[in-house]
Amino acid sequence: MTVTRNTKNVPYYQLGFGAFASLEGMVDARRSPDSPSALFYVDHFFRGGGKAALPLPARGDDLVVFVDTTQEPTVENIDLLSGEAKAFFGAKKPCCVTGIGGGSVLDTAKAVANLLTNPGRARDYQGWELVKNTAVYKIGVPTLAGTGAECSRTCVLVDYSRGLKLGMNSDFTVYDQILLDPALTRSVPRNQFFFTGVDTFMHCFESLRGSYRNVIVDRLSDTAIGLCRDVFLGPGDMQCDDNLEKMMVASYIGGMAAGNTGAVHPISAALSTVLHLPHGKANCCALSVLGDIYPEEHALFMEMKADNGIDLPSGICRNLSDDCYEALYQASIIHEKPLTNALGPDYKTILSKDRLIALFKAM
């Protein structure tokens, strides 16, 4: 076991059906004469009326941005959004930044909040402990459960020009307040609920199977995996209200244990960077071919997928060009820390180019 790092978690959280109603009071409590206006980033799913509408507590002088989540956040898009926010608020900072959505929106809000108080571009802060100044106060409201973005210390961004998917890993990235309302996940499509939910299962078992261990993360991971088993292999439907709450708790607990991923996430990152596959689906495709590295977890994942009638795409990496396979290899092998955690310092020998390309072709 390693000594735990000096760890920061989300200072405040509220959990329960109907918790979303507390958001207005939380935002208004941050308003002041010097910072009277708020900034909201909202998943584009909630744009417009009908059943998808959310009663946003926005005023006329607030900035509300609906984020297109068909693609994962990129460094270029974060630069555009932060520039838009700086132009809107001028010399005054927003009283708070609120992210309402899945992991992409939550990460977008965290990244922009960092850039509002730190100079430069988003790519300047991809890495560990590069953010130097305290971000604008942030409130996170997940409408999907599984990524742990609501409580993690990173916001993951894609830089296609460098073939890199990496976060702003910093204590300043952690949300100051989160609202966990399971009712917000009732409208999630079945496949998406599964793909996102099992992200918790994956980053927790990757931590348990890795070499970067500590007893607190182990216990958090054990608890989150147990909740995932209840949700995806228990007697009730995975999207019944009881399981919606369990999945949201699992995501929160698992997010606190998500710092040390293994072999799944680097391969998943390559699928997202090169083929633009969404994170949750990319994770599932990656694990589907990693039975030799994670035999027990692979078998459990396949059981979860079958029990819930989940459709996972196949043939996504067949008949690609040699250049594309090379890009997939490079976008995977660049993730030294998680691959060392999973396979040791000789990970490039164990996960050779031929072996890795064969894994992609098997998807």
Secondary structure, DSSP 8 states (H G I E B T S, - for coil): ----------SEEEESTTGGGGHHHHHHTT--SSS---EEEEEGGG-SSGGG-------TTSEEEEE--SS--BHHHHHHHHHHHHHHHTTS--S-EEEEESHHHHHHHHHHHHHTTS-S-GGGG-EES---S----EEEEESS-SS-TTT-S--EEEETTTTEEEEEESGGGS-SEEEE-GGGGTTS-HHHHHHHHHHHHHHHHHHHTSSS--HHHHHHHHHHHHHHHHHHHSSS-TTSHHHHHHHHHHHHHHHHTTT---SHHHHHHHHHHHH---HHHHHHHHHTT-TTTSHHHHHHHHHHHHHTT------TTTT--HHHHHHHHHHHHT-HHHHHHHH-TTHHHHT-HHHHHHHHHT-
